[in-house]
């Protein structure tokens, strides 16, 4: 499994799903084809500047769909009779680019203007969902998560890497890859992967969670070796908050989430303001690393609320 993500490869079967259509082939290319797969129709013109930006983006997203959606490109100046007919049916083709989605012979949705790639992707994902499907990347992500949950981080890492070759800015895939490398004991590689995350998604919740998990693992490695002495100190002096704080870090690094939360909550019960609110901030970092829907997070969050609002 590589930590440096390679170039995206076009999906198999996608090449013949991008065609130039006209009024003679519209029924076959769009209406009939849409009874099998969703079809995007890109209405464009040679004089349209935004079209030159949107069309390549449409092609890229359609290729990534791996044959699950089709793109038909229609030059409005070369197909005026078709444009007039569609306008009479209510399709707004007064301005281009206009992209209409067809499913089961009917217009399912549309948008106008040169929207960003992220919006094109969401549009296609919604269309595929309407048709009862999803992007291949969604399949890969589900398989990767299942492999990780099933205790196979090696397979999960390979799947996350494959997904990143398709979608280099997928935050769930980056977060998953970092966590699989950690599970394999490859913290240096996990740190390298973290450094490769694109700037625009670095603050996404999945990246922030993976970053916190990596930081906590590194902090916990040292504390784990001192766990017994930390426990002895906390038992001997309930107000030795530093020992209890370090013990929480060690317990978390050992996978003892409930006990780690208990140690920090005990500090908060005794002295909420200790060390500039360090116990609460560390607990929030735990939540971020564990995931906000993790049972340990939800249980500790409820107890934290009862302390703070008592």
CORNORRA-V7166 format. One record per pair of residues at least 12 apart in sequence whose C-alpha atoms are under 8 Angstrom apart, sorted by the first residue. I is the first residue (numbers start at 1). J is the second residue. If there is no record, write none. Layout:
i=I j=J
i=I j=J
//
This chain:
i=1 j=154
i=1 j=157
i=1 j=158
i=1 j=161
i=2 j=161
i=3 j=161
i=3 j=189
i=3 j=190
i=3 j=192
i=3 j=193
i=4 j=193
i=4 j=196
i=5 j=161
i=5 j=164
i=5 j=165
i=5 j=168
i=6 j=165
i=7 j=165
i=7 j=166
i=8 j=165
i=8 j=166
i=8 j=167
i=9 j=165
i=9 j=166
i=10 j=63
i=10 j=64
i=10 j=66
i=11 j=63
i=11 j=64
i=11 j=65
i=11 j=66
i=11 j=67
i=12 j=66
i=12 j=67
i=13 j=66
i=13 j=67
i=14 j=62
i=14 j=63
i=14 j=64
i=14 j=65
i=14 j=66
i=14 j=67
i=14 j=68
i=15 j=63
i=15 j=67
i=17 j=62
i=17 j=63
i=17 j=67
i=17 j=69
i=17 j=70
i=17 j=71
i=18 j=59
i=18 j=62
i=18 j=70
i=18 j=71
i=18 j=72
i=18 j=73
i=19 j=71
i=19 j=72
i=19 j=73
i=20 j=72
i=20 j=73
i=20 j=74
i=21 j=72
i=21 j=73
i=21 j=74
i=22 j=74
i=22 j=75
i=22 j=78
i=22 j=79
i=22 j=82
i=23 j=79
i=23 j=81
i=23 j=82
i=29 j=72
i=30 j=72
i=30 j=102
i=30 j=105
i=31 j=102
i=31 j=103
i=31 j=104
i=31 j=105
i=31 j=106
i=32 j=104
i=32 j=105
i=34 j=102
i=34 j=103
i=34 j=104
i=34 j=105
i=35 j=103
i=35 j=104
i=35 j=105
i=36 j=104
i=37 j=68
i=37 j=69
i=37 j=70
i=37 j=103
i=37 j=131
i=38 j=68
i=38 j=69
i=38 j=70
i=38 j=101
i=38 j=102
i=38 j=103
i=38 j=104
i=38 j=127
i=38 j=128
i=38 j=131
i=39 j=69
i=39 j=70
i=39 j=71
i=39 j=72
i=39 j=101
i=39 j=102
i=39 j=103
i=40 j=69
i=40 j=70
i=40 j=71
i=40 j=72
i=40 j=99
i=40 j=100
i=40 j=101
i=40 j=102
i=41 j=71
i=41 j=72
i=41 j=73
i=41 j=74
i=41 j=99
i=41 j=100
i=41 j=101
i=41 j=102
i=42 j=55
i=42 j=71
i=42 j=72
i=42 j=73
i=42 j=74
i=42 j=97
i=42 j=98
i=42 j=99
i=42 j=100
i=43 j=73
i=43 j=74
i=43 j=75
i=43 j=76
i=43 j=93
i=43 j=96
i=43 j=97
i=43 j=98
i=43 j=99
i=44 j=73
i=44 j=74
i=44 j=75
i=44 j=76
i=44 j=96
i=44 j=97
i=44 j=98
i=45 j=75
i=45 j=76
i=45 j=77
i=45 j=96
i=45 j=97
i=46 j=75
i=48 j=96
i=48 j=97
i=50 j=97
i=50 j=113
i=50 j=114
i=51 j=96
i=51 j=97
i=51 j=114
i=53 j=114
i=54 j=97
i=54 j=113
i=54 j=114
i=54 j=115
i=57 j=117
i=57 j=120
i=58 j=71
i=58 j=117
i=58 j=120
i=59 j=71
i=61 j=117
i=61 j=120
i=61 j=121
i=61 j=124
i=64 j=135
i=64 j=136
i=64 j=166
i=65 j=135
i=65 j=136
i=66 j=135
i=66 j=136
i=68 j=128
i=68 j=135
i=69 j=128
i=95 j=112
i=96 j=112
i=96 j=113
i=97 j=112
i=97 j=113
i=97 j=114
i=98 j=110
i=98 j=111
i=98 j=112
i=98 j=113
i=99 j=111
i=99 j=112
i=101 j=127
i=103 j=131
i=108 j=127
i=109 j=127
i=137 j=163
i=137 j=166
i=137 j=167
i=140 j=159
i=140 j=160
i=140 j=162
i=140 j=163
i=141 j=159
i=141 j=160
i=141 j=163
i=141 j=172
i=141 j=173
i=143 j=156
i=143 j=159
i=144 j=156
i=144 j=157
i=144 j=159
i=144 j=160
i=145 j=176
i=148 j=180
i=153 j=180
i=153 j=181
i=153 j=183
i=153 j=184
i=154 j=180
i=154 j=184
i=156 j=177
i=156 j=180
i=157 j=176
i=157 j=177
i=157 j=180
i=157 j=181
i=160 j=173
i=160 j=174
i=160 j=176
i=160 j=177
i=161 j=173
i=161 j=177
i=168 j=198
i=169 j=197
i=169 j=198
i=169 j=201
i=171 j=201
i=171 j=204
i=171 j=206
i=171 j=207
i=172 j=206
i=172 j=207
i=174 j=193
i=174 j=194
i=174 j=197
i=174 j=206
i=174 j=207
i=175 j=206
i=175 j=207
i=175 j=209
i=175 j=210
i=176 j=206
i=176 j=210
i=177 j=190
i=177 j=193
i=178 j=190
i=178 j=191
i=178 j=193
i=178 j=194
i=178 j=210
i=179 j=210
i=179 j=213
i=179 j=214
i=182 j=214
i=187 j=214
i=190 j=214
i=191 j=214
i=194 j=207
i=194 j=211
i=205 j=288
i=208 j=288
i=208 j=289
i=209 j=288
i=209 j=289
i=209 j=290
i=209 j=291
i=210 j=289
i=211 j=289
i=212 j=285
i=212 j=286
i=212 j=288
i=212 j=289
i=213 j=286
i=213 j=288
i=213 j=289
i=213 j=290
i=216 j=249
i=216 j=252
i=216 j=253
i=216 j=286
i=217 j=253
i=219 j=249
i=219 j=250
i=220 j=249
i=220 j=250
i=220 j=251
i=220 j=252
i=220 j=253
i=220 j=254
i=221 j=250
i=221 j=253
i=222 j=250
i=223 j=246
i=223 j=247
i=223 j=249
i=223 j=250
i=224 j=247
i=224 j=249
i=224 j=250
i=224 j=251
i=224 j=253
i=224 j=254
i=226 j=250
i=227 j=247
i=227 j=250
i=227 j=251
i=230 j=243
i=230 j=244
i=230 j=246
i=230 j=247
i=231 j=243
i=231 j=244
i=231 j=247
i=239 j=267
i=239 j=270
i=241 j=267
i=241 j=274
i=244 j=263
i=244 j=264
i=244 j=267
i=245 j=263
i=245 j=264
i=245 j=267
i=245 j=279
i=247 j=260
i=247 j=263
i=248 j=260
i=248 j=261
i=248 j=262
i=248 j=263
i=248 j=264
i=257 j=296
i=258 j=296
i=258 j=300
i=261 j=283
i=261 j=300
i=262 j=300
i=264 j=279
i=264 j=280
i=264 j=282
i=264 j=283
i=265 j=279
i=265 j=280
i=265 j=303
i=265 j=304
i=267 j=279
i=268 j=280
i=268 j=307
i=269 j=307
//
